[in-house]
Amino acid sequence: MALHDRWYWYQQAKSTLLKNLDDDRNYNVAKNLILFIGDGMGMTTVTTARILRGQKGGQTGEENELAFDKFEYVALAKVRIDL
């Protein structure tokens, strides 16, 4: 499995940026909201899943995207319970 040089990652970032800048914005008001709450879906777990999925597909892993990575809006909330 060959690692990519920095030019590859520069091109990946540029391509993603241009694609996102070219998207038309939707200014309509949302009627519904879908909220995914996953237990144990912290940054480490999600990044590990992303890399594993990419490696299983024959890539290095870091360039892989999960389905929810493509959502237009994504947020992360951390909850802590002190007993």
N, C-alpha and C positions, 0 to 999 in steps of 0.2 A: 504494500500500500504506500504510494508515494505521497509525501507531504507537499503542499503547494507553497510557492514562494510568495512574497508580499505583493507582487504585481497581481497575482490571482485574486488575493483578498481585496486589493484596491478595486479591481474590476467588478468583483461581486458587490462591494459596497456601492460603487457608482451605479451599477445596474439597478440595484434595489432603490437607491435614492431617486433616480430618474423615473422609475416606474411609479413610485409613490407621489412624486411631484406632478406626474401626468394624470393621476386619478382625478376624476370629477368629484367634487364634494357634494354630499347629499344634505341639503339644509332643511329637509322635512322633519317634522316632530315625530319622535318615536311613540308608538302606541303600547309597545310591550318591551320587556327587558328579560333577557335570559341570564341568569346568574349561575355560574358553575362554582361549586364549593368542593374542592378536593382535599381530603385529609392526607397530609403528607406530601403535598405538591409544592414544596418549597423550591427555591432557585436551584439548589443542588440536585434534587430529585428530577426536576424537569430537564435540566441540562444533561444529566446522565441519560435520561430516556432519549433525548434528542441525539446524543452522540451514539448511543447503542443502536438506535434505529438506522442511522446513517451508515454505521459500520456493517450492520447486517445487509445493507444494500450495496456493499462494496466500496463505500466512500470512506474518508477519514472520520466523518461524523459531524464535525463542527459546522459544515455547510448545510446540514439537514434542517428542515423545518417541520415542526409538528403542526397538526391541523389548526390549533388555536393560536399559533404564531402568526397566522395569516389573517386573524380577525382585525378589523379596522381599529377597534379600541380594546385595550387590555389593561388591567390593573392588578396590582399585587397588594394584598392586605395581610398583615401579620397579627395574630391574636395571641395574647399571653394571659394565662390565668394564674394569679397568685393565690395560693391557698394558705 
